[in-house]
């Protein structure tokens, strides 16, 4: 599903998430939305031990399933779990598509990030 959403090979992600669950199960919760027998959206809540933060990561939805409230529901559910755990802050590295949804859910932008890509020389 992630590979289809992003148009590139994201097959590594399943192993990464499985390793996170195995190595620190209390620091990650994975949420999926299924329809017609397939995963149509996925997101995860990642704890940051020693801080008052959790991170909302993932949040990808297949194009044909967008604009139906699925991403919003996954954000709301992850935020609810964080509140139940007394987490004070949520970190989200949101795309321009996600920002309006997050704002409607009551989140406020407090900073921006600038992504960088490093390519090592041969």
C-alpha positions in Angstrom: 0.0 0.0 0.0 2.8 2.4 0.9 4.6 1.7 -2.4 1.4 2.4 -4.3 0.8 5.7 -2.4 4.4 7.0 -2.9 5.1 5.5 -6.3 8.4 3.9 -5.2 9.5 0.8 -3.4 8.6 1.0 0.2 8.8 -2.8 0.8 11.5 -2.1 3.5 8.8 -0.5 5.7 7.1 -3.7 6.8 10.4 -5.1 8.2 11.2 -1.7 9.9 7.8 -1.6 11.6 8.0 -5.3 12.6 11.5 -4.6 14.1 10.1 -1.7 16.1 7.3 -3.8 17.5 9.7 -6.6 18.4 12.4 -4.4 19.9 10.2 -1.9 21.8 6.6 -2.8 21.7 5.6 -0.1 24.2 7.0 2.6 21.9 4.9 2.0 18.8 1.2 1.4 17.8 0.3 0.7 14.3 -3.1 1.5 12.9 -4.6 0.4 9.6 -7.9 1.1 7.8 -9.1 -1.8 5.7 -11.8 -1.9 3.0 -12.8 -4.5 0.5 -10.2 -6.9 2.0 -7.3 -4.6 1.5 -5.3 -2.0 3.6 -6.3 1.4 2.3 -4.5 3.6 4.9 -1.9 3.1 7.6 -0.3 5.2 10.3 1.6 4.7 13.5 2.1 6.4 16.8 5.7 6.4 18.0 6.7 7.0 21.6 9.8 9.0 22.4 11.0 7.7 25.7 12.3 10.3 28.1 10.3 13.1 26.5 6.7 14.4 26.6 6.4 13.7 22.9 4.9 11.1 20.7 5.1 11.2 16.9 2.4 10.7 14.4 4.1 9.0 11.5 2.8 7.3 8.4 -0.6 8.5 7.6 -0.7 7.3 4.0 -3.9 6.6 2.2 -4.5 5.2 -1.3 -5.6 7.8 -3.7 -8.9 6.2 -4.5 -9.8 6.2 -0.7 -8.9 9.9 0.0 -11.4 12.5 0.9 -13.5 10.0 3.0 -12.2 10.9 6.5 -9.8 7.9 6.8 -6.7 9.9 7.4 -8.6 12.2 9.8 -9.9 9.2 11.7 -6.4 7.7 12.0 -5.0 11.0 13.3 -7.8 11.3 15.8 -7.4 7.8 17.1 -3.6 8.2 17.5 -4.2 11.4 19.4 -6.7 9.7 21.6 -4.2 7.0 22.5 -1.6 9.6 23.2 -4.0 11.5 25.5 -4.8 8.2 27.3 -1.1 7.9 27.9 -0.8 11.5 29.2 1.4 12.5 26.3 1.8 16.3 26.3 2.9 16.9 22.8 2.5 15.4 19.4 5.1 15.8 16.6 3.9 15.5 13.0 6.1 16.1 9.9 3.1 16.8 7.7 2.8 17.3 4.0 0.9 20.2 2.5 -2.1 17.8 2.0 -2.2 16.8 5.6 -1.7 20.3 7.2 -5.3 21.5 6.7 -6.7 18.3 8.2 -4.4 18.6 11.2 -5.3 22.2 11.7 -9.0 21.3 11.7 -8.3 18.8 14.4 -6.9 21.5 16.6 -3.2 21.2 16.0 -1.0 24.2 15.6 2.2 24.6 13.6 5.0 25.6 15.8 8.0 25.0 13.5 8.9 23.8 10.1 11.5 21.4 8.9 13.7 21.5 5.8 14.3 18.0 4.4 17.8 17.3 3.1 19.0 14.3 1.1 22.6 13.2 1.4 24.1 11.0 -1.3 27.5 9.6 -0.4 30.2 9.8 -3.1 31.3 6.5 -4.6 
